[in-house]
Amino acid sequence: MRLTQFWERMNEQFGENYAASVAKDQVLAELGGRTIEQAFAEGESAKSVWRAVVASFDVPPRLR
């Protein structure tokens, strides 16, 4: 998964403004207690971060 695909899915799931807020503020256990922004800054792949989002939120099957 490319980073652009990740953000397209985030924007579709949460809306453009809220997606940025989720990435900045929401700490996910599936990311080791990090936010999405922190995980990317530490080199996590978009695919692994998206999997954490799917595990943490009610993401519809078409976006998984």
Residue pairs with C-beta under 8 A, 6 or more apart in sequence:
1 45
1 46
1 47
1 50
2 46
3 40
3 46
5 46
6 46
6 49
6 50
7 19
9 50
9 53
9 63
10 19
10 22
10 23
10 53
11 19
12 63
13 19
13 53
13 57
13 59
13 60
13 63
14 22
22 36
23 35
23 36
23 37
24 35
24 36
24 37
25 35
26 35
26 36
26 56
27 33
27 34
27 35
28 34
28 35
28 36
28 39
28 52
28 53
28 56
29 56
30 51
30 52
30 55
30 56
31 38
31 39
31 44
31 49
31 52
32 39
34 42
36 49
36 52
36 53
39 48
39 49
39 52
40 46
40 49
53 59
54 63
54 64
